[in-house]
Amino acid sequence: MFLMDGEVTGKIKCTLSNWTGVIYKIPRIQLGDLKSRPEMKQSGVYFLLGRDDANQQDTVYIGQATS
């Protein structure tokens, strides 16, 4: 696990030695900071996490991005 900003509340990059995938945890407010990075221009799956205020439940949207 690599703390890209040096803080656990910031951007985090995770890799596993026996897996070719990469996981990024990026706060929504910081997404714009990474749009120009080459590694963000690859295909992948993304999860948008949030809170549904109408029913007071956590919610997740799962999407697919192409390069």
PDB file of N, CA, C and O in Angstrom, chain B, residues numbered from 101:
ATOM      1  N   MET B 101       0.845  -1.166   0.000  1.00  0.00           N
ATOM      2  CA  MET B 101       0.000   0.000   0.000  1.00  0.00           C
ATOM      3  C   MET B 101       0.892   1.231   0.000  1.00  0.00           C
ATOM      4  O   MET B 101       1.808   1.347   0.815  1.00  0.00           O
ATOM      5  N   PHE B 102       0.619   2.146  -0.917  1.00  0.00           N
ATOM      6  CA  PHE B 102       1.403   3.369  -1.047  1.00  0.00           C
ATOM      7  C   PHE B 102       0.489   4.567  -0.819  1.00  0.00           C
ATOM      8  O   PHE B 102      -0.493   4.749  -1.538  1.00  0.00           O
ATOM      9  N   LEU B 103       0.808   5.374   0.169  1.00  0.00           N
ATOM     10  CA  LEU B 103       0.050   6.590   0.450  1.00  0.00           C
ATOM     11  C   LEU B 103       0.577   7.675  -0.477  1.00  0.00           C
ATOM     12  O   LEU B 103       1.630   8.254  -0.212  1.00  0.00           O
ATOM     13  N   MET B 104      -0.131   7.954  -1.547  1.00  0.00           N
ATOM     14  CA  MET B 104       0.346   8.859  -2.587  1.00  0.00           C
ATOM     15  C   MET B 104       0.547  10.282  -2.074  1.00  0.00           C
ATOM     16  O   MET B 104       1.382  11.020  -2.597  1.00  0.00           O
ATOM     17  N   ASP B 105      -0.213  10.666  -1.055  1.00  0.00           N
ATOM     18  CA  ASP B 105      -0.094  11.994  -0.456  1.00  0.00           C
ATOM     19  C   ASP B 105       0.609  11.948   0.898  1.00  0.00           C
ATOM     20  O   ASP B 105       0.838  12.983   1.524  1.00  0.00           O
ATOM     21  N   GLY B 106       0.948  10.738   1.343  1.00  0.00           N
ATOM     22  CA  GLY B 106       1.538  10.586   2.667  1.00  0.00           C
ATOM     23  C   GLY B 106       0.513  10.588   3.787  1.00  0.00           C
ATOM     24  O   GLY B 106       0.884  10.647   4.959  1.00  0.00           O
ATOM     25  N   GLU B 107      -0.779  10.526   3.448  1.00  0.00           N
ATOM     26  CA  GLU B 107      -1.849  10.553   4.442  1.00  0.00           C
ATOM     27  C   GLU B 107      -2.857   9.448   4.149  1.00  0.00           C
ATOM     28  O   GLU B 107      -3.151   9.171   2.986  1.00  0.00           O
ATOM     29  N   VAL B 108      -3.390   8.816   5.194  1.00  0.00           N
ATOM     30  CA  VAL B 108      -4.365   7.741   4.998  1.00  0.00           C
ATOM     31  C   VAL B 108      -5.702   8.256   4.482  1.00  0.00           C
ATOM     32  O   VAL B 108      -6.489   7.476   3.948  1.00  0.00           O
ATOM     33  N   THR B 109      -5.974   9.531   4.626  1.00  0.00           N
ATOM     34  CA  THR B 109      -7.227  10.097   4.120  1.00  0.00           C
ATOM     35  C   THR B 109      -7.100  10.594   2.682  1.00  0.00           C
ATOM     36  O   THR B 109      -8.080  11.060   2.101  1.00  0.00           O
ATOM     37  N   GLY B 110      -5.913  10.502   2.108  1.00  0.00           N
ATOM     38  CA  GLY B 110      -5.672  10.963   0.743  1.00  0.00           C
ATOM     39  C   GLY B 110      -5.726   9.826  -0.262  1.00  0.00           C
ATOM     40  O   GLY B 110      -6.396   8.818  -0.042  1.00  0.00           O
ATOM     41  N   LYS B 111      -5.018  10.000  -1.359  1.00  0.00           N
ATOM     42  CA  LYS B 111      -4.978   9.000  -2.428  1.00  0.00           C
ATOM     43  C   LYS B 111      -4.098   7.824  -2.003  1.00  0.00           C
ATOM     44  O   LYS B 111      -3.024   8.010  -1.429  1.00  0.00           O
ATOM     45  N   ILE B 112      -4.579   6.597  -2.300  1.00  0.00           N
ATOM     46  CA  ILE B 112      -3.852   5.380  -1.938  1.00  0.00           C
ATOM     47  C   ILE B 112      -3.770   4.474  -3.161  1.00  0.00           C
ATOM     48  O   ILE B 112      -4.749   4.314  -3.888  1.00  0.00           O
ATOM     49  N   LYS B 113      -2.602   3.883  -3.383  1.00  0.00           N
ATOM     50  CA  LYS B 113      -2.392   2.908  -4.457  1.00  0.00           C
ATOM     51  C   LYS B 113      -2.027   1.580  -3.807  1.00  0.00           C
ATOM     52  O   LYS B 113      -1.140   1.524  -2.955  1.00  0.00           O
ATOM     53  N   CYS B 114      -2.716   0.500  -4.212  1.00  0.00           N
ATOM     54  CA  CYS B 114      -2.467  -0.828  -3.643  1.00  0.00           C
ATOM     55  C   CYS B 114      -2.108  -1.810  -4.754  1.00  0.00           C
ATOM     56  O   CYS B 114      -2.746  -1.839  -5.807  1.00  0.00           O
ATOM     57  N   THR B 115      -1.090  -2.604  -4.504  1.00  0.00           N
ATOM     58  CA  THR B 115      -0.695  -3.673  -5.423  1.00  0.00           C
ATOM     59  C   THR B 115      -0.428  -4.937  -4.621  1.00  0.00           C
ATOM     60  O   THR B 115      -0.154  -4.879  -3.423  1.00  0.00           O
ATOM     61  N   LEU B 116      -0.512  -6.076  -5.293  1.00  0.00           N
ATOM     62  CA  LEU B 116      -0.172  -7.368  -4.699  1.00  0.00           C
ATOM     63  C   LEU B 116       0.899  -8.011  -5.558  1.00  0.00           C
ATOM     64  O   LEU B 116       0.861  -7.906  -6.784  1.00  0.00           O
ATOM     65  N   SER B 117       1.838  -8.664  -4.934  1.00  0.00           N
ATOM     66  CA  SER B 117       2.962  -9.239  -5.681  1.00  0.00           C
ATOM     67  C   SER B 117       2.532 -10.362  -6.626  1.00  0.00           C
ATOM     68  O   SER B 117       3.210 -10.608  -7.623  1.00  0.00           O
ATOM     69  N   ASN B 118       1.431 -11.046  -6.339  1.00  0.00           N
ATOM     70  CA  ASN B 118       0.999 -12.169  -7.177  1.00  0.00           C
ATOM     71  C   ASN B 118      -0.221 -11.821  -8.038  1.00  0.00           C
ATOM     72  O   ASN B 118      -0.952 -12.715  -8.464  1.00  0.00           O
ATOM     73  N   TRP B 119      -0.444 -10.521  -8.296  1.00  0.00           N
ATOM     74  CA  TRP B 119      -1.600 -10.067  -9.069  1.00  0.00           C
ATOM     75  C   TRP B 119      -1.183  -8.901  -9.950  1.00  0.00           C
ATOM     76  O   TRP B 119      -0.433  -8.031  -9.509  1.00  0.00           O
ATOM     77  N   THR B 120      -1.660  -8.873 -11.190  1.00  0.00           N
ATOM     78  CA  THR B 120      -1.254  -7.807 -12.112  1.00  0.00           C
ATOM     79  C   THR B 120      -2.115  -6.554 -11.986  1.00  0.00           C
ATOM     80  O   THR B 120      -1.791  -5.521 -12.573  1.00  0.00           O
ATOM     81  N   GLY B 121      -3.198  -6.630 -11.235  1.00  0.00           N
ATOM     82  CA  GLY B 121      -4.089  -5.482 -11.077  1.00  0.00           C
ATOM     83  C   GLY B 121      -3.537  -4.444 -10.112  1.00  0.00           C
ATOM     84  O   GLY B 121      -2.596  -4.701  -9.361  1.00  0.00           O
ATOM     85  N   VAL B 122      -4.139  -3.280 -10.152  1.00  0.00           N
ATOM     86  CA  VAL B 122      -3.792  -2.175  -9.259  1.00  0.00           C
ATOM     87  C   VAL B 122      -5.098  -1.581  -8.742  1.00  0.00           C
ATOM     88  O   VAL B 122      -6.062  -1.436  -9.493  1.00  0.00           O
ATOM     89  N   ILE B 123      -5.122  -1.244  -7.472  1.00  0.00           N
ATOM     90  CA  ILE B 123      -6.296  -0.614  -6.871  1.00  0.00           C
ATOM     91  C   ILE B 123      -5.913   0.782  -6.413  1.00  0.00           C
ATOM     92  O   ILE B 123      -4.877   0.982  -5.779  1.00  0.00           O
ATOM     93  N   TYR B 124      -6.761   1.739  -6.742  1.00  0.00           N
ATOM     94  CA  TYR B 124      -6.578   3.112  -6.272  1.00  0.00           C
ATOM     95  C   TYR B 124      -7.779   3.490  -5.422  1.00  0.00           C
ATOM     96  O   TYR B 124      -8.919   3.199  -5.783  1.00  0.00           O
ATOM     97  N   LYS B 125      -7.528   4.127  -4.311  1.00  0.00           N
ATOM     98  CA  LYS B 125      -8.587   4.733  -3.488  1.00  0.00           C
ATOM     99  C   LYS B 125      -8.352   6.230  -3.561  1.00  0.00           C
ATOM    100  O   LYS B 125      -7.349   6.741  -3.064  1.00  0.00           O
ATOM    101  N   ILE B 126      -9.295   6.927  -4.192  1.00  0.00           N
ATOM    102  CA  ILE B 126      -9.117   8.357  -4.447  1.00  0.00           C
ATOM    103  C   ILE B 126     -10.354   9.105  -3.953  1.00  0.00           C
ATOM    104  O   ILE B 126     -11.459   8.833  -4.422  1.00  0.00           O
ATOM    105  N   PRO B 127     -10.193  10.026  -3.032  1.00  0.00           N
ATOM    106  CA  PRO B 127     -11.336  10.843  -2.614  1.00  0.00           C
ATOM    107  C   PRO B 127     -11.892  11.627  -3.802  1.00  0.00           C
ATOM    108  O   PRO B 127     -11.131  12.124  -4.633  1.00  0.00           O
ATOM    109  N   ARG B 128     -13.194  11.735  -3.879  1.00  0.00           N
ATOM    110  CA  ARG B 128     -13.861  12.396  -5.006  1.00  0.00           C
ATOM    111  C   ARG B 128     -13.308  13.792  -5.268  1.00  0.00           C
ATOM    112  O   ARG B 128     -13.140  14.189  -6.421  1.00  0.00           O
ATOM    113  N   ILE B 129     -13.031  14.521  -4.227  1.00  0.00           N
ATOM    114  CA  ILE B 129     -12.549  15.895  -4.370  1.00  0.00           C
ATOM    115  C   ILE B 129     -11.171  15.955  -5.046  1.00  0.00           C
ATOM    116  O   ILE B 129     -10.778  17.006  -5.552  1.00  0.00           O
ATOM    117  N   GLN B 130     -10.437  14.834  -5.058  1.00  0.00           N
ATOM    118  CA  GLN B 130      -9.092  14.799  -5.637  1.00  0.00           C
ATOM    119  C   GLN B 130      -9.033  14.116  -7.001  1.00  0.00           C
ATOM    120  O   GLN B 130      -7.945  13.970  -7.557  1.00  0.00           O
ATOM    121  N   LEU B 131     -10.158  13.698  -7.551  1.00  0.00           N
ATOM    122  CA  LEU B 131     -10.154  13.005  -8.846  1.00  0.00           C
ATOM    123  C   LEU B 131      -9.528  13.847  -9.951  1.00  0.00           C
ATOM    124  O   LEU B 131      -8.778  13.319 -10.772  1.00  0.00           O
ATOM    125  N   GLY B 132      -9.815  15.113  -9.988  1.00  0.00           N
ATOM    126  CA  GLY B 132      -9.275  15.992 -11.026  1.00  0.00           C
ATOM    127  C   GLY B 132      -7.762  16.064 -11.020  1.00  0.00           C
ATOM    128  O   GLY B 132      -7.149  16.300 -12.062  1.00  0.00           O
ATOM    129  N   ASP B 133      -7.148  15.865  -9.858  1.00  0.00           N
ATOM    130  CA  ASP B 133      -5.689  15.909  -9.746  1.00  0.00           C
ATOM    131  C   ASP B 133      -5.011  14.795 -10.536  1.00  0.00           C
ATOM    132  O   ASP B 133      -3.838  14.918 -10.889  1.00  0.00           O
ATOM    133  N   LEU B 134      -5.731  13.711 -10.820  1.00  0.00           N
ATOM    134  CA  LEU B 134      -5.114  12.532 -11.434  1.00  0.00           C
ATOM    135  C   LEU B 134      -5.473  12.325 -12.901  1.00  0.00           C
ATOM    136  O   LEU B 134      -4.945  11.408 -13.529  1.00  0.00           O
ATOM    137  N   LYS B 135      -6.341  13.135 -13.458  1.00  0.00           N
ATOM    138  CA  LYS B 135      -6.801  12.916 -14.838  1.00  0.00           C
ATOM    139  C   LYS B 135      -5.674  12.897 -15.856  1.00  0.00           C
ATOM    140  O   LYS B 135      -5.788  12.219 -16.877  1.00  0.00           O
ATOM    141  N   SER B 136      -4.601  13.613 -15.612  1.00  0.00           N
ATOM    142  CA  SER B 136      -3.506  13.682 -16.584  1.00  0.00           C
ATOM    143  C   SER B 136      -2.469  12.578 -16.395  1.00  0.00           C
ATOM    144  O   SER B 136      -1.547  12.462 -17.202  1.00  0.00           O
ATOM    145  N   ARG B 137      -2.599  11.775 -15.355  1.00  0.00           N
ATOM    146  CA  ARG B 137      -1.605  10.717 -15.118  1.00  0.00           C
ATOM    147  C   ARG B 137      -1.837   9.550 -16.077  1.00  0.00           C
ATOM    148  O   ARG B 137      -2.978   9.123 -16.251  1.00  0.00           O
ATOM    149  N   PRO B 138      -0.780   9.024 -16.702  1.00  0.00           N
ATOM    150  CA  PRO B 138      -0.924   7.942 -17.693  1.00  0.00           C
ATOM    151  C   PRO B 138      -1.623   6.702 -17.140  1.00  0.00           C
ATOM    152  O   PRO B 138      -2.391   6.066 -17.861  1.00  0.00           O
ATOM    153  N   GLU B 139      -1.380   6.347 -15.897  1.00  0.00           N
ATOM    154  CA  GLU B 139      -1.983   5.133 -15.340  1.00  0.00           C
ATOM    155  C   GLU B 139      -3.497   5.255 -15.164  1.00  0.00           C
ATOM    156  O   GLU B 139      -4.176   4.246 -14.973  1.00  0.00           O
ATOM    157  N   MET B 140      -4.026   6.454 -15.225  1.00  0.00           N
ATOM    158  CA  MET B 140      -5.475   6.654 -15.119  1.00  0.00           C
ATOM    159  C   MET B 140      -6.160   6.557 -16.475  1.00  0.00           C
ATOM    160  O   MET B 140      -7.383   6.680 -16.551  1.00  0.00           O
ATOM    161  N   LYS B 141      -5.410   6.342 -17.541  1.00  0.00           N
ATOM    162  CA  LYS B 141      -5.963   6.273 -18.890  1.00  0.00           C
ATOM    163  C   LYS B 141      -6.073   4.826 -19.376  1.00  0.00           C
ATOM    164  O   LYS B 141      -6.055   4.573 -20.580  1.00  0.00           O
ATOM    165  N   GLN B 142      -6.187   3.880 -18.445  1.00  0.00           N
ATOM    166  CA  GLN B 142      -6.297   2.467 -18.774  1.00  0.00           C
ATOM    167  C   GLN B 142      -7.717   1.977 -18.506  1.00  0.00           C
ATOM    168  O   GLN B 142      -8.480   2.612 -17.778  1.00  0.00           O
ATOM    169  N   SER B 143      -8.056   0.847 -19.102  1.00  0.00           N
ATOM    170  CA  SER B 143      -9.353   0.231 -18.849  1.00  0.00           C
ATOM    171  C   SER B 143      -9.416  -0.253 -17.411  1.00  0.00           C
ATOM    172  O   SER B 143      -8.391  -0.563 -16.803  1.00  0.00           O
ATOM    173  N   GLY B 144     -10.617  -0.314 -16.875  1.00  0.00           N
ATOM    174  CA  GLY B 144     -10.752  -0.809 -15.516  1.00  0.00           C
ATOM    175  C   GLY B 144     -12.180  -0.756 -15.007  1.00  0.00           C
ATOM    176  O   GLY B 144     -13.102  -0.340 -15.709  1.00  0.00           O
ATOM    177  N   VAL B 145     -12.331  -1.181 -13.789  1.00  0.00           N
ATOM    178  CA  VAL B 145     -13.601  -1.162 -13.081  1.00  0.00           C
ATOM    179  C   VAL B 145     -13.476  -0.141 -11.968  1.00  0.00           C
ATOM    180  O   VAL B 145     -12.424  -0.030 -11.337  1.00  0.00           O
ATOM    181  N   TYR B 146     -14.544   0.606 -11.724  1.00  0.00           N
ATOM    182  CA  TYR B 146     -14.491   1.591 -10.649  1.00  0.00           C
ATOM    183  C   TYR B 146     -15.720   1.471  -9.753  1.00  0.00           C
ATOM    184  O   TYR B 146     -16.781   1.013 -10.179  1.00  0.00           O
ATOM    185  N   PHE B 147     -15.551   1.891  -8.512  1.00  0.00           N
ATOM    186  CA  PHE B 147     -16.611   1.870  -7.514  1.00  0.00           C
ATOM    187  C   PHE B 147     -16.786   3.290  -6.981  1.00  0.00           C
ATOM    188  O   PHE B 147     -15.821   3.905  -6.527  1.00  0.00           O
ATOM    189  N   LEU B 148     -17.988   3.802  -7.031  1.00  0.00           N
ATOM    190  CA  LEU B 148     -18.298   5.099  -6.437  1.00  0.00           C
ATOM    191  C   LEU B 148     -19.084   4.826  -5.158  1.00  0.00           C
ATOM    192  O   LEU B 148     -20.185   4.278  -5.204  1.00  0.00           O
ATOM    193  N   LEU B 149     -18.520   5.208  -4.031  1.00  0.00           N
ATOM    194  CA  LEU B 149     -19.145   4.949  -2.740  1.00  0.00           C
ATOM    195  C   LEU B 149     -19.784   6.226  -2.225  1.00  0.00           C
ATOM    196  O   LEU B 149     -19.235   7.316  -2.386  1.00  0.00           O
ATOM    197  N   GLY B 150     -20.943   6.085  -1.606  1.00  0.00           N
ATOM    198  CA  GLY B 150     -21.616   7.259  -1.073  1.00  0.00           C
ATOM    199  C   GLY B 150     -22.702   6.876  -0.093  1.00  0.00           C
ATOM    200  O   GLY B 150     -22.796   5.733   0.354  1.00  0.00           O
ATOM    201  N   ARG B 151     -23.512   7.853   0.227  1.00  0.00           N
ATOM    202  CA  ARG B 151     -24.592   7.676   1.196  1.00  0.00           C
ATOM    203  C   ARG B 151     -25.891   8.141   0.548  1.00  0.00           C
ATOM    204  O   ARG B 151     -25.959   9.245   0.009  1.00  0.00           O
ATOM    205  N   ASP B 152     -26.923   7.298   0.601  1.00  0.00           N
ATOM    206  CA  ASP B 152     -28.251   7.652   0.102  1.00  0.00           C
ATOM    207  C   ASP B 152     -29.007   8.326   1.243  1.00  0.00           C
ATOM    208  O   ASP B 152     -29.461   7.664   2.176  1.00  0.00           O
ATOM    209  N   ASP B 153     -29.136   9.638   1.159  1.00  0.00           N
ATOM    210  CA  ASP B 153     -29.777  10.389   2.239  1.00  0.00           C
ATOM    211  C   ASP B 153     -31.264  10.070   2.378  1.00  0.00           C
ATOM    212  O   ASP B 153     -31.828  10.215   3.462  1.00  0.00           O
ATOM    213  N   ALA B 154     -31.898   9.641   1.297  1.00  0.00           N
ATOM    214  CA  ALA B 154     -33.330   9.359   1.343  1.00  0.00           C
ATOM    215  C   ALA B 154     -33.654   8.201   2.287  1.00  0.00           C
ATOM    216  O   ALA B 154     -34.644   8.252   3.017  1.00  0.00           O
ATOM    217  N   ASN B 155     -32.820   7.156   2.274  1.00  0.00           N
ATOM    218  CA  ASN B 155     -33.089   6.004   3.146  1.00  0.00           C
ATOM    219  C   ASN B 155     -31.971   5.745   4.155  1.00  0.00           C
ATOM    220  O   ASN B 155     -31.968   4.713   4.827  1.00  0.00           O
ATOM    221  N   GLN B 156     -31.028   6.673   4.263  1.00  0.00           N
ATOM    222  CA  GLN B 156     -29.949   6.587   5.260  1.00  0.00           C
ATOM    223  C   GLN B 156     -29.148   5.290   5.151  1.00  0.00           C
ATOM    224  O   GLN B 156     -28.826   4.666   6.162  1.00  0.00           O
ATOM    225  N   GLN B 157     -28.828   4.887   3.915  1.00  0.00           N
ATOM    226  CA  GLN B 157     -28.036   3.681   3.687  1.00  0.00           C
ATOM    227  C   GLN B 157     -26.828   4.012   2.828  1.00  0.00           C
ATOM    228  O   GLN B 157     -26.857   4.921   1.998  1.00  0.00           O
ATOM    229  N   ASP B 158     -25.757   3.244   3.053  1.00  0.00           N
ATOM    230  CA  ASP B 158     -24.590   3.362   2.184  1.00  0.00           C
ATOM    231  C   ASP B 158     -24.958   2.808   0.816  1.00  0.00           C
ATOM    232  O   ASP B 158     -25.777   1.896   0.705  1.00  0.00           O
ATOM    233  N   THR B 159     -24.350   3.364  -0.219  1.00  0.00           N
ATOM    234  CA  THR B 159     -24.652   2.921  -1.578  1.00  0.00           C
ATOM    235  C   THR B 159     -23.358   2.840  -2.384  1.00  0.00           C
ATOM    236  O   THR B 159     -22.381   3.526  -2.085  1.00  0.00           O
ATOM    237  N   VAL B 160     -23.370   1.992  -3.408  1.00  0.00           N
ATOM    238  CA  VAL B 160     -22.202   1.859  -4.275  1.00  0.00           C
ATOM    239  C   VAL B 160     -22.678   1.754  -5.722  1.00  0.00           C
ATOM    240  O   VAL B 160     -23.667   1.084  -6.018  1.00  0.00           O
ATOM    241  N   TYR B 161     -21.958   2.428  -6.614  1.00  0.00           N
ATOM    242  CA  TYR B 161     -22.189   2.325  -8.050  1.00  0.00           C
ATOM    243  C   TYR B 161     -20.950   1.673  -8.632  1.00  0.00           C
ATOM    244  O   TYR B 161     -19.833   2.111  -8.357  1.00  0.00           O
ATOM    245  N   ILE B 162     -21.133   0.632  -9.434  1.00  0.00           N
ATOM    246  CA  ILE B 162     -20.014  -0.073 -10.056  1.00  0.00           C
ATOM    247  C   ILE B 162     -20.074   0.192 -11.553  1.00  0.00           C
ATOM    248  O   ILE B 162     -21.102  -0.033 -12.192  1.00  0.00           O
ATOM    249  N   GLY B 163     -18.964   0.671 -12.105  1.00  0.00           N
ATOM    250  CA  GLY B 163     -18.911   0.991 -13.521  1.00  0.00           C
ATOM    251  C   GLY B 163     -17.668   0.434 -14.181  1.00  0.00           C
ATOM    252  O   GLY B 163     -16.752  -0.041 -13.509  1.00  0.00           O
ATOM    253  N   GLN B 164     -17.644   0.497 -15.498  1.00  0.00           N
ATOM    254  CA  GLN B 164     -16.503   0.025 -16.277  1.00  0.00           C
ATOM    255  C   GLN B 164     -16.013   1.166 -17.149  1.00  0.00           C
ATOM    256  O   GLN B 164     -16.805   1.843 -17.805  1.00  0.00           O
ATOM    257  N   ALA B 165     -14.718   1.374 -17.153  1.00  0.00           N
ATOM    258  CA  ALA B 165     -14.112   2.423 -17.972  1.00  0.00           C
ATOM    259  C   ALA B 165     -13.211   1.783 -19.018  1.00  0.00           C
ATOM    260  O   ALA B 165     -12.535   0.792 -18.743  1.00  0.00           O
ATOM    261  N   THR B 166     -13.203   2.351 -20.210  1.00  0.00           N
ATOM    262  CA  THR B 166     -12.307   1.876 -21.255  1.00  0.00           C
ATOM    263  C   THR B 166     -11.222   2.916 -21.479  1.00  0.00           C
ATOM    264  O   THR B 166     -11.391   4.092 -21.156  1.00  0.00           O
ATOM    265  N   SER B 167     -10.124   2.470 -22.027  1.00  0.00           N
ATOM    266  CA  SER B 167      -8.997   3.397 -22.239  1.00  0.00           C
ATOM    267  C   SER B 167      -9.261   4.350 -23.368  1.00  0.00           C
ATOM    268  O   SER B 167      -8.417   5.192 -23.675  1.00  0.00           O
TER     269      SER B 167
END
